[in-house]
Amino acid sequence: MRSTAPLKKNSSIEIRLPDQTKAAFQERCHREGRTASEVVRTLIDDELATALGARKKGRSIWRIAVAGLTGAALGLGLAAPSIASSGELTRPAFEKLDRDGDGALTYEEFRTR
């Protein structure tokens, strides 16, 4: 069974602040009933979680893009033979509509079908 004891805190980070900023921060922490260390640890944890979330989001977008491109390439590869053969099947119908044999259909030729 896992222990639910909090992690041991034995490392520190030194930051330099103007005296007024430090005093205001400590006063706010006191009003909220929290220690300055607790607030700073929360800020650090939130920053790390945000950075990790952004990294995961970037990776998932990349994976979606690769999957989409792969699917498109496979789909076109499977459809290519039927696209190529459709020209052969429609050629007689086109030639029947192209009455003057110029290789292009005019509106009049199409309308009189």
MOZIUR-V660973 format. One record per backbone hydrogen bond with DSSP energy under -0.5 kcal/mol. CO is the residue of the C=O (numbers start at 0). NH is the residue of the N-H. If there is no record, write none. Layout:
CO;NH
CO;NH
This chain:
7;9
12;14
14;16
17;21
18;22
19;23
20;24
21;25
22;26
23;27
24;28
25;29
26;30
27;31
28;32
28;33
29;32
34;38
35;39
36;40
37;41
38;42
39;43
40;44
41;45
42;46
43;47
44;48
45;49
46;50
47;51
48;52
49;53
50;54
51;55
52;56
53;57
54;58
55;59
56;60
57;61
58;62
59;63
60;64
61;65
62;66
63;67
64;68
65;69
66;70
67;71
68;72
69;73
70;74
71;75
72;76
73;77
74;78
75;79
78;82
79;83
80;84
81;85
82;86
83;86
83;87
84;88
85;89
86;90
89;93
90;94
91;95
92;96
93;97
96;98
97;100
103;105
105;109
106;110
107;111
109;112
